[in-house]
């Protein structure tokens, strides 16, 4: 029985154009003796990607938020998926680690 499971860390960022950065984040989380949780590794299922990601945030101990120049397309909630994941983490009082790319950002 594993008494001290590895902390689970959700990786949140845009998907398009961030595959290398997400992979690097995953490797770093793994090297830190934590379990990386990435949406691209979720199995195919019947729930929406939005629900799967928000459930992923809820199932984790923390979230790595990677923010760059682009905000992302607004979801039905009127905000980007990354912002929804951040808000879920705040609501659930998760540990939040924010990484900002240098440069100008969309509003």
LUMTORTI-305429 format. One record per atom (N, C-alpha, C): residue in one letter; x, y, z. Coordinates in nm, 2 decimals, m for minus. Atoms other than C-alpha are relative to their C-alpha. Layout:
<recs>
rest	px	py	pz
A	X	Y	Z
...
</recs>
This chain:
<recs>
rest	px	py	pz
X	0.08	m0.12	0.00
X	0.00	0.00	0.00
X	0.09	0.12	0.00
X	m0.08	m0.12	0.01
X	0.14	0.34	m0.10
X	m0.07	0.11	0.09
X	0.05	m0.09	m0.10
X	0.09	0.56	0.21
X	0.01	0.15	m0.05
X	m0.03	m0.13	0.04
X	0.24	0.87	0.05
X	0.00	0.01	m0.16
X	0.00	m0.01	0.14
X	0.12	0.89	m0.31
X	0.07	0.13	m0.05
X	m0.06	m0.12	0.06
X	0.30	1.13	m0.54
X	m0.10	0.11	m0.02
X	0.09	m0.11	0.03
X	0.14	1.47	m0.56
X	m0.03	0.01	m0.15
X	0.04	m0.01	0.14
X	m0.05	1.52	m0.89
X	0.00	0.15	m0.03
X	m0.01	m0.14	0.04
X	0.02	1.84	m1.08
X	m0.06	0.01	m0.14
X	0.06	m0.02	0.13
X	m0.21	1.95	m1.37
X	0.07	0.11	m0.07
X	m0.07	m0.10	0.09
X	m0.04	2.13	m1.66
X	m0.11	0.07	m0.08
X	0.09	m0.08	0.07
X	m0.25	2.42	m1.80
X	0.07	0.10	m0.08
X	m0.05	m0.10	0.10
X	m0.17	2.62	m2.11
X	m0.08	m0.02	m0.12
X	0.05	0.03	0.13
X	m0.27	2.66	m2.46
X	0.06	m0.13	m0.05
X	m0.05	0.12	0.05
X	m0.23	2.34	m2.65
X	0.08	0.03	m0.13
X	m0.06	m0.03	0.12
X	m0.14	2.48	m2.99
X	0.13	0.08	0.02
X	m0.12	m0.07	m0.01
X	0.22	2.58	m3.01
X	0.08	m0.02	0.13
X	m0.06	0.02	m0.13
X	0.30	2.47	m2.66
X	0.04	m0.15	0.03
X	m0.03	0.14	m0.03
X	0.37	2.10	m2.70
X	0.14	m0.02	0.06
X	m0.14	0.01	m0.06
X	0.75	2.14	m2.63
X	0.00	0.05	0.14
X	0.00	m0.06	m0.13
X	0.69	2.36	m2.33
X	m0.08	m0.10	0.10
X	0.08	0.09	m0.09
X	0.42	2.12	m2.19
X	0.08	m0.13	0.02
X	m0.08	0.12	m0.02
X	0.65	1.82	m2.24
X	0.11	0.03	0.10
X	m0.11	m0.03	m0.09
X	0.93	2.00	m2.06
X	m0.06	0.02	0.14
X	0.06	m0.01	m0.14
X	0.69	2.09	m1.77
X	m0.03	m0.14	0.05
X	0.03	0.14	m0.04
X	0.58	1.72	m1.76
X	0.13	m0.07	0.05
X	m0.12	0.07	m0.04
X	0.94	1.60	m1.74
X	0.05	0.06	0.14
X	m0.04	m0.07	m0.12
X	1.02	1.86	m1.47
X	m0.08	m0.04	0.12
X	0.09	0.05	m0.11
X	0.72	1.76	m1.26
X	0.03	m0.14	0.04
X	m0.04	0.14	m0.02
X	0.82	1.39	m1.30
X	0.13	0.00	0.08
X	m0.13	0.00	m0.07
X	1.18	1.47	m1.19
X	m0.02	0.05	0.15
X	0.02	m0.05	m0.14
X	1.03	1.64	m0.88
X	m0.08	m0.10	0.08
X	0.07	0.11	m0.07
X	0.87	1.31	m0.77
X	m0.15	0.02	0.01
X	0.14	m0.02	0.01
X	0.53	1.43	m0.87
X	m0.06	m0.06	m0.12
X	0.06	0.06	0.12
X	0.28	1.29	m1.12
X	m0.06	0.11	m0.09
X	0.05	m0.10	0.09
X	0.22	1.52	m1.42
X	m0.14	m0.05	m0.06
X	0.13	0.03	0.06
X	m0.14	1.54	m1.55
X	m0.02	0.09	m0.11
X	0.02	m0.08	0.12
X	m0.19	1.66	m1.90
X	m0.12	m0.05	m0.08
X	0.13	0.03	0.07
X	m0.51	1.68	m2.10
X	0.03	m0.09	m0.12
X	m0.03	0.07	0.12
X	m0.34	1.53	m2.41
X	0.02	m0.15	0.03
X	m0.01	0.13	m0.04
X	m0.29	1.21	m2.21
X	m0.13	m0.07	0.05
X	0.13	0.05	m0.04
X	m0.65	1.17	m2.11
X	m0.05	m0.10	m0.10
X	0.06	0.10	0.10
X	m0.82	0.86	m2.26
X	m0.13	0.06	m0.06
X	0.12	m0.04	0.07
X	m1.10	0.91	m2.51
X	m0.12	m0.04	0.09
X	0.11	0.03	m0.08
X	m1.43	0.93	m2.33
X	m0.13	0.07	m0.05
X	0.13	m0.06	0.03
X	m1.79	1.05	m2.33
X	m0.02	0.14	0.05
X	0.02	m0.14	m0.06
X	m1.74	1.37	m2.13
X	0.07	0.10	m0.09
X	m0.06	m0.11	0.08
X	m1.65	1.70	m2.30
X	0.14	0.02	0.05
X	m0.13	m0.04	m0.04
X	m1.29	1.81	m2.30
X	0.01	0.10	0.11
X	0.00	m0.10	m0.11
X	m1.38	2.10	m2.08
X	m0.03	m0.07	0.13
X	0.03	0.07	m0.12
X	m1.54	1.88	m1.82
X	0.12	m0.09	0.05
X	m0.12	0.09	m0.03
X	m1.24	1.63	m1.84
X	0.11	0.09	0.06
X	m0.11	m0.09	m0.05
X	m0.99	1.92	m1.78
X	m0.04	0.05	0.14
X	0.04	m0.05	m0.13
X	m1.19	2.07	m1.49
X	0.00	m0.11	0.10
X	m0.01	0.12	m0.09
X	m1.22	1.72	m1.34
X	0.15	m0.03	0.03
X	m0.15	0.02	m0.02
X	m0.84	1.69	m1.39
X	0.06	0.09	0.10
X	m0.04	m0.10	m0.10
X	m0.78	2.01	m1.20
X	m0.04	m0.05	0.14
X	0.05	0.04	m0.13
X	m1.00	1.88	m0.92
X	0.07	m0.12	0.06
X	m0.06	0.12	m0.05
X	m0.82	1.55	m0.90
X	0.15	0.02	0.04
X	m0.14	m0.03	m0.02
X	m0.48	1.72	m0.86
X	0.02	0.08	0.13
X	m0.04	m0.08	m0.12
X	m0.29	1.87	m0.57
X	0.04	0.14	m0.04
X	m0.04	m0.13	0.05
X	m0.17	2.16	m0.78
X	m0.01	0.02	m0.15
X	0.01	m0.03	0.15
X	m0.16	2.33	m1.12
X	0.12	0.08	m0.04
X	m0.10	m0.08	0.06
X	0.12	2.46	m1.33
X	m0.07	0.08	m0.11
X	0.07	m0.08	0.09
X	m0.02	2.75	m1.53
X	0.11	0.07	m0.09
X	m0.10	m0.05	0.09
X	0.19	2.84	m1.84
X	m0.07	0.11	m0.09
X	0.07	m0.11	0.08
X	0.09	3.18	m1.99
X	0.10	0.06	m0.09
X	m0.08	m0.06	0.10
X	0.22	3.33	m2.31
X	m0.07	0.11	m0.06
X	0.05	m0.12	0.07
X	0.14	3.59	m2.57
X	m0.15	m0.01	m0.03
X	0.14	0.01	0.04
X	m0.20	3.44	m2.67
X	m0.09	m0.04	0.12
X	0.10	0.03	m0.11
X	m0.51	3.42	m2.44
X	m0.07	m0.13	m0.03
X	0.08	0.12	0.04
X	m0.69	3.14	m2.63
X	m0.14	0.04	m0.03
X	0.13	m0.02	0.04
X	m1.03	3.11	m2.77
X	m0.10	m0.01	0.12
X	0.10	0.01	m0.11
X	m1.32	3.19	m2.52
X	m0.09	m0.12	m0.02
X	0.09	0.11	m0.01
X	m1.52	2.89	m2.42
X	m0.15	0.05	0.01
X	0.14	m0.04	m0.03
X	m1.90	2.89	m2.36
X	m0.01	0.09	0.12
X	0.00	m0.08	m0.12
X	m1.82	3.05	m2.03
X	0.05	0.15	m0.03
X	m0.05	m0.13	0.04
X	m1.67	3.35	m2.22
X	0.14	0.03	0.04
X	m0.14	m0.01	m0.04
X	m1.32	3.29	m2.09
X	0.08	m0.12	m0.07
X	m0.08	0.10	0.06
X	m1.03	3.08	m2.22
X	0.00	m0.13	0.09
X	0.00	0.13	m0.07
X	m1.00	2.71	m2.11
X	0.11	0.02	0.11
X	m0.11	m0.02	m0.10
X	m0.67	2.81	m1.93
X	m0.05	0.08	0.12
X	0.05	m0.08	m0.11
X	m0.85	3.08	m1.73
X	m0.11	m0.08	0.08
X	0.09	0.09	m0.08
X	m1.13	2.83	m1.64
X	0.07	m0.09	0.09
X	m0.08	0.10	m0.08
X	m0.87	2.58	m1.52
X	0.06	0.08	0.12
X	m0.05	m0.08	m0.11
X	m0.71	2.86	m1.31
X	m0.11	0.03	0.10
X	0.11	m0.04	m0.09
X	m1.04	2.97	m1.16
X	m0.04	m0.12	0.08
X	0.03	0.12	m0.07
X	m1.12	2.61	m1.07
X	0.10	m0.03	0.11
X	m0.10	0.02	m0.10
X	m0.79	2.57	m0.90
X	m0.01	0.10	0.12
X	0.02	m0.10	m0.11
X	m0.85	2.89	m0.70
X	m0.12	m0.04	0.09
X	0.12	0.04	m0.07
X	m1.20	2.78	m0.61
X	0.03	m0.12	0.10
X	m0.03	0.12	m0.07
X	m1.07	2.44	m0.49
X	0.13	0.01	0.09
X	m0.12	m0.03	m0.08
X	m0.77	2.60	m0.31
X	0.12	m0.09	m0.03
X	m0.11	0.08	0.04
X	m0.51	2.41	m0.51
X	0.13	0.09	0.00
X	m0.13	m0.07	0.02
X	m0.14	2.51	m0.52
X	0.01	0.04	m0.14
X	m0.01	m0.05	0.13
X	m0.08	2.73	m0.82
X	0.14	0.05	m0.03
X	m0.13	m0.04	0.05
X	0.25	2.77	m1.00
X	m0.01	0.07	m0.13
X	0.02	m0.08	0.13
X	0.25	3.04	m1.27
X	0.13	0.03	m0.06
X	m0.12	m0.03	0.09
X	0.51	3.07	m1.55
X	m0.05	0.09	m0.11
X	0.03	m0.10	0.11
X	0.49	3.37	m1.78
X	0.11	0.01	m0.10
X	m0.10	m0.02	0.11
X	0.66	3.39	m2.12
X	0.03	0.15	0.00
X	m0.04	m0.14	0.02
X	0.85	3.71	m2.18
X	m0.07	0.05	m0.13
X	0.06	m0.05	0.13
X	0.68	3.94	m2.43
X	m0.14	0.06	0.02
X	0.14	m0.06	0.00
X	0.35	4.12	m2.51
X	m0.10	m0.11	0.01
X	0.11	0.10	m0.01
X	0.03	3.94	m2.43
X	m0.13	0.06	m0.05
X	0.14	m0.04	0.03
X	m0.33	3.96	m2.56
X	m0.07	0.04	0.12
X	0.08	m0.04	m0.12
X	m0.57	4.13	m2.33
X	m0.07	m0.11	0.06
</recs>
